Amino acid sequence: MEIDARGLSCPQPVIETKKAVDKKIMHLKVLVDTIAAKENVSRFAKVMKYHVDVVETDYGWMLELEK
């Protein structure tokens, strides 16, 4: 599943990620374009016991979350 959270202000990227986590999605890609969103989504995912890989892209970051 891929969540495009670019252009969304915090806490919206975390809220969108939480919706997927609540559905027990095991593998997610979250696209973000601010440092705050990158840090907040990463922190939330780690608390929810996901492994997080962050890849810098031309538009910001792609966070790969894996349970």
C-alpha positions as CSV (number, residue, x, y, z in Angstrom):
1,M,0.0,0.0,0.0
2,E,1.2,3.5,-0.8
3,I,0.2,6.7,1.0
4,D,1.0,10.0,-0.7
5,A,1.2,12.5,2.2
6,R,3.1,15.1,0.2
7,G,1.7,18.6,0.8
8,L,-0.1,17.5,4.0
9,S,0.6,19.4,7.2
10,C,1.3,17.5,10.4
11,P,-0.3,15.6,12.0
12,Q,-2.2,14.5,8.8
13,P,0.7,12.3,7.5
14,V,0.7,10.4,10.8
15,I,-3.1,10.1,10.8
16,E,-3.1,8.7,7.3
17,T,-0.4,6.2,8.3
18,K,-2.3,5.3,11.4
19,K,-5.4,4.4,9.3
20,A,-3.3,1.9,7.4
21,V,-1.7,0.5,10.5
22,D,-5.2,0.1,12.1
23,K,-6.1,-2.1,9.0
24,K,-3.1,-4.4,9.9
25,I,-1.3,-3.5,6.7
26,M,2.1,-5.1,7.0
27,H,4.0,-3.2,4.3
28,L,3.5,0.5,3.6
29,K,5.2,3.2,1.6
30,V,4.6,6.7,2.8
31,L,5.6,9.6,0.6
32,V,6.3,12.9,2.5
33,D,7.9,16.2,1.6
34,T,8.8,17.8,5.0
35,I,11.3,16.9,7.6
36,A,8.7,17.1,10.3
37,A,6.4,14.6,8.5
38,K,9.4,12.3,7.9
39,E,10.4,12.3,11.6
40,N,6.8,12.1,13.0
41,V,5.8,9.2,10.7
42,S,9.0,7.4,11.4
43,R,8.6,7.8,15.2
44,F,5.0,6.6,15.0
45,A,5.9,3.6,12.9
46,K,8.6,2.5,15.3
47,V,6.3,2.8,18.3
48,M,3.9,0.5,16.4
49,K,6.7,-2.0,15.9
50,Y,7.4,-1.4,12.2
51,H,10.9,-1.4,10.7
52,V,11.4,1.9,8.9
53,D,13.7,2.5,5.9
54,V,13.9,6.1,4.7
55,V,14.9,6.9,1.1
56,E,15.6,10.5,0.0
57,T,13.9,11.2,-3.3
58,D,13.6,14.2,-5.7
59,Y,10.3,15.2,-4.0
60,G,11.3,14.5,-0.3
61,W,11.3,11.1,1.3
62,M,9.8,7.7,0.8
63,L,9.4,5.8,4.1
64,E,9.1,2.0,3.8
65,L,7.4,0.5,6.8
66,E,7.6,-3.2,7.3
67,K,6.2,-5.3,10.1
